[in-house]
Amino acid sequence: MMAKLHVEATINGQPIEFLCDGGESLLDALRNTVGLTGTKEGCTTGDCGACSVILNGRLVPACLVLAPEADGQTITTIEGIADGERLHPLQEKFLGHAALQCGICTPGFIVAAKALLDANPSPTEEETRYWLAGNLCRCTGYDKIIRAVLDAAAEMRNSQLSSINSQVPLNSQTLSTIHSRVET
């Protein structure tokens, strides 16, 4: 019998340690050892996207990553998308657009959409469909999912603009300073 391997990773912003077998998938370790059951098992071949996680800023299927490979890495699962009790705009829009039914694919879609919006805050519909092509849904069709992602992207952009505008009060002196710097 082979000894368990000790893994230390940052999962959803928290330092986590766990023991795993050398051939155990990250998906199994997250669900069975760490207790994060939001990441779903669909195909175990990396084809459906249900187990999508963000590993060091990159979208990956957790079923194809060996758990020992997570040592020293940063992982975001569906449980790390919300800010405490406050849902992420993607989660809110999925609910608002009824972009879910049975729920098996939903966590993977939301994590994949988060990775998309991290990489491209203003995706087109075509870019969104392309990015999410690795996530499969048997229940909803994809239009509501795409609409939810695009709506969340717009809300997030507007929120960032509002935040910037509230930090920089625009008055005649500020506008004059900006104008003079642009002219030089």
C-alpha positions in Angstrom: 0.0 0.0 0.0 1.3 3.4 -1.0 1.6 6.2 1.6 -0.7 9.1 1.3 0.7 12.4 0.0 0.5 15.6 1.9 -0.8 18.5 -0.1 -0.9 22.2 0.9 -2.9 24.5 -1.3 -4.8 27.8 -1.1 -8.5 26.9 -1.8 -11.0 29.7 -2.1 -8.5 32.1 -0.4 -7.9 29.8 2.6 -4.8 27.7 3.3 -5.9 24.0 3.2 -3.9 20.8 3.9 -5.1 17.3 3.0 -3.8 13.8 2.4 -4.4 12.0 -0.9 -3.4 9.1 -3.0 -0.9 9.7 -5.8 -3.5 8.8 -8.5 -6.5 10.6 -6.9 -8.1 13.3 -8.9 -8.4 16.8 -7.6 -12.2 16.4 -8.1 -12.3 13.5 -5.7 -10.0 15.2 -3.2 -12.1 18.4 -3.2 -15.4 16.5 -2.8 -14.4 13.6 -0.5 -11.5 14.9 1.5 -11.8 18.7 1.6 -15.6 18.6 1.8 -16.3 21.0 -1.1 -19.1 19.2 -2.8 -20.2 22.1 -5.1 -17.8 20.9 -7.8 -19.7 18.2 -9.6 -18.7 14.9 -11.2 -20.1 14.5 -14.7 -18.0 12.5 -17.1 -14.6 12.0 -15.4 -13.0 12.5 -18.8 -12.8 16.3 -19.0 -15.5 16.6 -21.6 -18.5 18.0 -19.7 -17.2 20.9 -17.6 -19.2 20.1 -14.5 -16.0 19.9 -12.5 -14.5 23.1 -13.7 -12.2 24.9 -11.2 -9.8 27.8 -11.5 -6.2 26.6 -10.9 -3.7 29.5 -10.7 -5.9 31.7 -12.8 -6.6 29.0 -15.4 -9.8 27.1 -16.0 -9.3 23.3 -15.7 -11.4 20.2 -15.3 -10.7 18.9 -11.8 -11.3 15.4 -12.9 -8.1 15.5 -15.1 -5.9 17.1 -12.5 -4.1 14.8 -10.0 -4.7 16.0 -6.4 -0.9 16.0 -5.6 -0.5 18.5 -8.5 -2.4 21.0 -6.3 0.4 21.2 -3.8 1.4 24.9 -3.5 -1.3 26.0 -6.0 -4.2 28.4 -5.7 -7.6 26.9 -6.5 -11.0 28.6 -6.8 -14.1 26.4 -6.7 -17.8 27.3 -6.9 -17.8 27.8 -3.1 -15.2 30.6 -3.6 -17.1 32.6 -6.1 -19.5 34.3 -3.7 -18.3 37.0 -1.3 -19.5 35.4 2.0 -23.2 35.5 2.0 -23.3 37.9 -1.0 -23.7 36.2 -4.3 -21.4 37.0 -7.2 -23.2 38.9 -10.0 -22.9 35.7 -12.1 -24.8 33.7 -9.5 -27.4 36.4 -9.3 -27.9 36.5 -13.0 -28.1 32.7 -13.4 -30.9 32.9 -10.9 -32.5 35.9 -12.5 -32.4 34.5 -16.0 -33.5 31.0 -14.9 -30.2 29.7 -16.4 -30.3 26.4 -14.4 -32.5 23.4 -13.9 -31.1 20.3 -12.4 -28.0 22.0 -11.1 -25.4 19.5 -12.1 -23.7 21.7 -14.7 -24.4 25.0 -13.0 -21.3 25.2 -10.8 -19.0 24.4 -13.7 -20.7 27.0 -15.9 -20.4 29.7 -13.2 -16.7 28.9 -12.6 -16.0 28.9 -16.3 -17.9 32.2 -16.8 -15.9 33.7 -13.9 -12.7 32.7 -15.6 -14.0 34.2 -18.8 -14.9 37.5 -17.2 -11.5 37.6 -15.4 -9.8 37.3 -18.7 -12.2 39.4 -20.7 -14.6 41.7 -18.9 -16.4 42.7 -22.1 -16.9 39.4 -24.1 -19.1 39.3 -27.2 -21.9 36.7 -27.4 -19.7 34.7 -29.8 -16.7 34.8 -27.4 -18.9 33.8 -24.5 -20.4 30.8 -26.5 -16.9 29.8 -27.6 -15.4 30.0 -24.0 -18.3 28.0 -22.5 -18.3 25.4 -25.3 -16.5 23.0 -23.0 -19.4 23.0 -20.5 -22.4 20.8 -21.4 -26.0 21.1 -20.2 -28.7 18.6 -20.9 -31.6 20.6 -19.4 -31.7 24.3 -20.2 -30.3 24.9 -23.6 -27.7 27.6 -23.7 -29.4 30.9 -24.5 -30.4 31.6 -20.9 -26.8 30.8 -19.7 -25.3 33.1 -22.3 -27.7 35.9 -21.5 -26.9 35.5 -17.8 -23.2 35.7 -18.4 -23.5 38.8 -20.7 -25.8 40.5 -18.3 -23.4 39.8 -15.4 -20.5 41.2 -17.4 -22.5 44.4 -18.1 -23.4 44.8 -14.4 -19.8 44.2 -13.3 -18.5 46.8 -15.8 -21.1 49.3 -14.7 -20.3 48.6 -11.0 -16.6 49.3 -11.7 -17.4 52.5 -13.5 -19.6 53.7 -10.6 -16.8 52.8 -8.2 -14.3 54.8 -10.2 -16.7 57.8 -10.6 -17.3 57.8 -6.8 -13.6 57.9 -6.1 -12.8 60.8 -8.4 -15.2 63.7 -8.0 -15.5 65.4 -11.3 -15.7 69.2 -10.9 -14.6 72.0 -13.2 -11.1 72.1 -11.8 -10.7 68.3 -12.2 -12.0 68.4 -15.8 -9.7 71.4 -16.5 -6.7 69.4 -15.2 -7.6 66.4 -17.2 -8.1 68.5 -20.3 -4.8 70.3 -19.9 -2.9 67.0 -19.5 -4.6 65.5 -22.6 -3.6 68.5 -24.7 0.1 68.4 -23.7 
